[in-house]
Amino acid sequence: MDYQALANLLYPDVTETQEQIEARFPGRNAPEGAVITRMAPSPTGFVHLGNLVQGLTSERMAHQTGGVLFLRVEDTDAKREVPGAVEVLINTLKHYGISFDEGATVDGDSGNYGPYRQRQRASIYHVFAKKLVAEGHAYPCFCTEQELSDMRTQQEANKETTGYYGKYAIWRDRSLEDVKAALDAGMSWVLRFRSTGSIENQFKFDDLVKGKLTITENNVDHVLLKSDGIPTYHFAHAVDDHLMHTTHVVRGDEWLPSLPFHIQLFQTLGFKLPKYVHIGPLMKMDGTSKRKLSKRKDPELALTFYKAEGFPVEAVYEYLMTLLNSNYEDWRRANPTASANDFKFSPKKLNPAGNLFDYAKLTDVSKNEIAKMDAEKAYTLLTEWAKEFDPDFGEKLSADRDFAVSILAIGRGGKKPRKDLATWKEAKAYMGFFYDEYWQMPEFDPKFAPETVKTVLEKFVQCYDYADDAAQWFEKVKVITEEIGFTTDMKAYKADPEAFAGTVADVSTFIRQAVTGKTNSPDLYTVMQILGYDRSIARIRKVMENI
């Protein structure tokens, strides 16, 4: 076979050489040890937690070494592409703090190594494809879909490994004349890699997460270019990572079966192999067993879920860091106020088997993160969330900023701030009673006579003074307690509950319910200070009228 003649026959219009292409993508001026890595998603429109895990891993590895993180869109599968998906992806990752130094953007490309969308790089791939053909490493295959399907059926019946290899690679050694005849007949064709591997051979390979792996050589003649001239992921990522000078490839371990072919392809192309970081799947408990998070079964896989629920970005970020590096929690305890960027992230501390997603732990982390915020920040983030997901509540928050901030300031600051909120979605239930439209008439514990409750409220209205401090306020509550025959001695009550009709805690609860409509609320004295005398008393009187 005259491979050069075959290359010219297949790609008569390709005149550039590999050297000319590489001259357009010179080496990067990066410090020694810098990690150059990428996110390379398909524009399918679904941005999931796994994307964020890979993005966070890539971002930390790149930026803590003075390297580069770029976004490359792998849009070679036009059938799966969703319009607007790239914009959704970029904006979602940006929301979670994953910023790119270069690559695809909403408005086009930014950087010196583009285009960053693979369908726009077809002419580049054809240069390398022609070179592979000319060297005898690739060939055209004119098999029809039916032929390939029949081949697979036969392999399965024979209990053989499925794929295009060995005796099944029927176009591998066809003559130049056969190829010309097929082209003249207008037959559709793909370009296949001519594998020289054998499944009888194995070799060792070091993955930065999985450790030392035993790899079986690839013997399958995989497709490099599809019939439309657009490359498969395998070929495109090898060419692109070479030209973009990628040093590390971060991806899910579902790509491990393709690793033998990728190694073989890089070697055949004469490219330096990047270091691979294969991340295990995110899992959850399903009964007593673990399973992978599922797009179909688990809403928490989608990143839109966390935004809609109102988890702050900081909380999701902190939680994922605890998943990715086992020593992060110890570091955080020792550095409670430090930026997460100060933590020395290591891909070697990723769990090779994947991580167990724990929603309860995420909510605990989120409570801590929200509690650490000052009232102004909490207000800003809550209002942003509410405007999108609860517009009516958002309008009320926006109408009186100072009022809302004063509410959120309750119990903040100090060594032990309140931890009332795990998500912004919970804020309305927590603080909505401050707004008259959300306040609801309370239902009192039926074990207390309505007249007793009404008496407490009447006495409180008579003695309440907005100018009182917290201590004076509570002294008046205790006086009312004694006047109605309840006790202020909680020790005595605990020792003999049957001896008393009620306690000062019950009296406080009557007042709390009248003012807030709830049995639980932030500090009642502070609540009434924020509501003001008129609104507080008006609510109590309204409750008295309905008892």
N, C-alpha and C positions, 0 to 999 in steps of 0.2 A: 504493500500500500504506500502510495506517495502521499504522506500526511500533509505536506505543504500544499499540494494540489487540492486535497480535500478541504483544507482550511480556506483556501482562496475560493473554492466552489461554494462553500457555505456562507462565507462572509466577504464577498467581493468588494463591498463598500468600506470595510474596516481597514484604514491605512495607518492609524496611530499604532505605536508600539507601547509595550509595558513601560519602557524607560521614559517615554514622553509623558505618559499618564502620571508616573510617579514624580516627575519633575513639577507637576502642577500641585502636588501635595507634599511639600518639603517637611522634614522632621520638625517636631515642635521644640520650641525653646523653653523647656521645662527643667526645674531643678532635679538633681539626681534623686532617684527614689520616688519621684512624683507619680501618682496613679492617674492614668488617662483612661477614663471609662465612660460608659454611656448607658442610657436607657434606650431601648429599641423596641417599643411596643408596636403592635398592629392596631390600626385605627378601627377597632370594632365597636367603639362607643361605650363599652363596659369597663370602667376603671375600678379595680378591686384592691383589696387590702394587700394582696400579693404584690401588686404594682408598687404600692407604697413601701413595702418591706424591701423590695429590690432597689427602689429609688433611694431610700434612706441609707441602705448599705453602700450603694454606689457613691452617694453624695458625701458620706463621712470618709470613705476611703480616699476619694479624690481631694476634697478640700482640706483635710487635715495633713495632707502631704504636699500641699501647694500645687496640686494637679488640676485636671480639667474634667468637668462632667458635661457631656453634650447629649442632646436629644436627637435621635435618628428615628425616623418613622419608617417602619418596615411594612410598606403598603403593596407588597408584591402579589398579594391575594386579593384581587379586585372584587371577588364575589363576597368577601366578608367585610369590606369597607363600608362604614356608615358615614353619611355626610355630616360634617361638623364634629366628627369624633376627635380629630386632632386638637381642636380648640377646647373641647371638653376635657381632654387629657391634660393639656397644658395648664388650664385654669384650675383643675382639681389638684394637681400636684403642687402648683404654686400656693394654693390655699393651705396645703399641709407643709409648707416650708421647703419644698424641693425646688431649688432654683438652678437653672442651667447656665453655664458659661457661654455656650454657643449651641447652634443647632436649629432645628425647626421651631418657628414661632407662629403665632396666630396670623401675623402679617407676611410671612415668608420665611426666609432663612437669615441667620445671623452667624457669621463665622467664615473662616478661610478654607474650610474643608468640605463645603457643600458641592452639589445639592445634598440636603439632609433627608430627602424623601427618595426612597429607592427607585420608584418608577421613573424618576427624573434622571437616574444614573444609568439607564439602559445601555447607552453608547459606551460607557466605561466598562461594563461587564463584558460587552462583546469583544473588546480588545483582549481581555484575559481569556475569554472563551476561545477566540481564534488561536491564541498562543498555545492553549492546551491541546487543541486539535492538531496544530502543526507539529507538536512534540509527541503526538500519539497517545495523549492522556484523556482524550474525549472523542466522542463520535456521535453521529446522528442516529436516532432510533425512530423508525416509522411505524411502530406497532400501534394498532388501533386500540381503543378502549375495550372492545370485545376480546381482542387477542390477549390483552393483559388480564382481563377478568377470567378468561378460560385458563390462562396460565396459573393464576392464583388458585382456582378451583382444583386443578390437577395437583398442585403442590400440597394443598390441604388434604386431598384424598390420599396422597402418598406419605402424609405426615412429615413433609419436608418444610424447611424454613421458607417462608414466602419472600419473594423479591425477584429482582431482575439480575440474575447471576448465572455463571456456569453455562450449562446447556440451554438454559432459558434465555440467555442473552443473545437472541437470534440475530441481532444487527451488529453485534460487537465486531465481527471480523468479515463483514460483507465487503465486496469489492467496490472500487471507485465507480465502476460501471453500474452496479446495482443502485448505488446512491444517486448517481446521475439520472437513472431511469425513474426512480421514485420522485425525485425533484421535478423532472419533466412531466410526470403524471399529476403533479400538484398535490402530492400526498403531504399531510401534516406531519411534522416531526418535532422531537425534543432533542436536546443535547444531553448525552449521558457521560458520566465520569467513567473512565476505564480503570477499574480497581485492580490492583495487583496484590491485594491482601488475601489472607487465608484464615478461615475460622480455626485452623489447626494451630495458629500462632497467637501468643499472648505477650503482652509487655506491661511494664509498670508505669503508672502515671500519678503525679502528685496533684491533687485538687486542694485548694486552700481551705475548704470546709470538710470534705469527705476524707481527706488524708490520702494515703497511698492506696491506689486502686489497681486491680488487675484487669487489663483491657484486652478483649479479644479483637483481633484485626477485623476490619470491614472488608467483606468480599462482594458487596452489592454495587452494581453500577447505577448509582443514584442519578436522578435528573438534576442537571445544573441549570439549564435554561428551558422554560416551558415553550409550548408551541407559538406563543405570542412574542417570544424573545425576552420575556421578563424572567429574571432568575428566581430560583427557589431560595428560601431562607439560607440554606446551607452555603450556596455559592456566594450569595450577596453578602452575607455577614463576614465571610472570609476576605473577600476583596475590600469591603468597606473598612473592616477593622485594621487591615494592613495599611490602607491609604490614609486613614484617620489616626494612625499610630496609637491604636488602643493597646494598653498594657494589661488590662484586666477585664474579663467578661463576667459580669454578674447576671445569673439567670437561675430559673427554677430547675430542680433536679429532674424534672420530666424530660430534660434535654440530654440526660446522661446516655441513653441508648444511641444518640446521634454522635456522641463524642468520638468514637473510633473513626467515623467518616470525617469529622471535622479535623482531627489531627492529621489524617492521611491527606486531606485536601490542602491544608496549610503546607505540609511538607512538599507535596507535588508542585504547588505554586511557588515554592521557594520563599515562603513568608515565615517570619519569626512567629512562633505560636504564643499568643497571650496567655497569661495565667487565668485559670478558670476558678470561679467561685460559684459552686452549685448549691443553692439554698434549698433546704428541705421544705415541705409543704406546711401550711398552717392547718392545724387540726382542732377538733373539738370533741368533747365527750358526748357520746350518743348512748345513753344508758350506761353500761359498764365498759363499753369499748370506745376506742378512738376512731375517728374517720376524718377525711379531708373536708375542709369547709367547701360547701357546694353552692354554686351560683343559683341552682334551682331551689335548694332547701333552706339556705341560710342568708337572710337579708343582711346580716352583719358582714358578709363578704364584700358588699359594695361600699365604696367610700362615700357615696351619697347618703348612706344610712347614718353615718356618724355626724355629718353636717346637719341632717334633718333632725336627729335626736338632740343635737345641741351639745355635743362633746367639743370642748375647746381644742384647738389645734395642739396646744401645749400638752394636753392630757393624752391625746392619741400618740404624739411623738414620744412622751415620757414612757408610756406603756410599751410601745414597740421597742424602745431601747432596752427595757428590762427583758424583753423576749430575745432580742438579738445578741446581747452580751450578758452572760450570767453574772459578771462582776459589777454591772452597772448599778444595781440597787445598793450595794455596799458603798460604792463611790458616791452615790447621791446622798446617802445618810451622812457621809463625812463632809460633803460639800453641798449643803442644802440650798444655798443661794447662787451657786455657780451656774454658768451657762452650760447646757448639754454639749456645746461645741468644745468645751474644755476636756471632756472625757476622751480618753485614748481608745478609740474604737478599733477592734481587731476582728477580721473575718474568721480567724482561727478559733474564736470563741462562739461562733454560731453553732447551734445544735445540729449535728450532721443528719439527725433523724427528723428534723423539723420541730416546730414549737406548738404547744397546746394553747389555743386561744381561750382566755378566761374572761368572760364578760364581767363577772363580779369584781375581779381584780381591776379591770379597766375603770369601773365606776369608782372604786376606792381611790385609784390614782387621780381620777378626775376631780373627786371631792377635795383632795389635797391641793390640786392645782388651782381650782376656783377659790379655795380658802386663802391661798397665798396672794391673790390679786387684790389690789386696792379697789375701793368702790368705783372710782372713775373708770378703770379698765373693765371691771365687771359690767358696769353700765354700758359701755361702748360695745362690748362683745354681745351682751344680751340683747341690746336694741337692734344690732345688725341681724342677729338671728331672728328676732321677733318680726322685724319688718318683712322678712322673706317667708317665715313659716307660721306666724300668727299675727297678721297685719293689724287687727284690732288692738291687741296688746301692745304692739309696736307703736301705734299711734298714741296710746296713753303714756307710754314711757317717754316718747319724744315731746309730748305736750308740756311736760314740766320736768326738765332734767334734774334740777336741784332736789325736787321731791323724791324722784326715783333713786338718785345717788344716796340720799339720806337713808332710804330704806335698806339699800344694799350695804351701807356702812355699818349696820347693826352687827356687833360682834366681830368685826374685822380688826386686824392688828393684834399685837400682843403675841405671846408665846403659844397660846392655844386659841386660835381663831375658830369661829363656828364653822361647821362643815355641813351646812344644810342642803347644799346643791351638788348634785353629781353631773347634771346637764342643764343647759338653758331651758330645755323643755319642762323642767320641773319648777322653774321660777314662778310661773303664773299661779300654780297651786300654793307655792310658798309665800308669795307676797301680794297676790291678787286682791286679797281682802282690803288692802289699803285703798283700793279704788272702789267707790260706792257701787259701781255697776257690777262688780264681781262679788261684793259682800253678800252673804246669804244668811237668812234667819236661822239661828242655831236650834238644835234639839238638845235639851238638857237631860241628864241622867235621870231616868224615871224613879230611881230610889229616893230622890229628893222631892219633897212636895213643891208644887209650883209656887205656893205662897211663900215658902222659905226662900226660893230663888228671887222672887219679886221683892221681898223684904231686903235682901242683901243689896240688890241693885238700887232700891230707893235710898237706903242709907248711904250708899256710895255716892250717888248723885248729890246728896245733901252736903257731904263733907269733902268732895273732890276739889282740889285747888291746883290749877295748872302750874302755879309757881312753886309747888312743893318739890323738894328733891326726892330722889329714889327712896331714901331712908324714911322720910316723912310720909311719903305715899304708902309705904308698906306698913308703917305704924298704924295708919288709919284703917288699913285692911284688917290688921290684927284686932283692933278695937271692935270692928263690926263682927268679927269672928266670935269674940267673947260675948257680945251683946245678944247674939242669936243662940247661944248655948253650945257652939262648936268649940273646939280646943285649938290652942296655938302650940300645945306641947306635943310635938310629933313623937317623942320617945314614949310618952305615956300612951299615945294612941297606938303605937306599934305593939306595946306590951299588952294592951287590952282594947282592941278596936270596938268591941261591943259596948264599951262604957261611954262612948261618945256618938253623937248624931252625925258628926262631921268634923273636918279640920280646916285650918287656914288655907290649906292647898285646895280644898273644895270651894271655899269662898273665892279664892283667886281665879279658879276655873270658871265660876259663874260670870265674873266680870270679864274674863278673857273671852269667853264665848259671846257675850253680849257685844263686845267691842270688835272682835275679829271674825265671829261666826265659826271659830275653830277651837278645838280643845288644846291644840298645840300651836304655838307661834313664837316668834322671837320675844325678847324681854318686853313684858306688857307695859311697863312704865315708859320705856323708850318708844314703843309703838304709839302710845297715847300722846307723847310729846310731838311725834311727827304728824299724827293726824290732827292735833290741835284740840282745844277744849270743845268748841262747838260741834265738830263732827263726832267726837268721842261721846259726848253726852247725848247728842241726837240719836245715835245708834242705840245707846242704852235705853233711852226713853221709848224708842220704837219697839224694842224687845219687850219692855214692861207692858206696853199696850197689847201685846200678843200673847202674854202668859195667861 
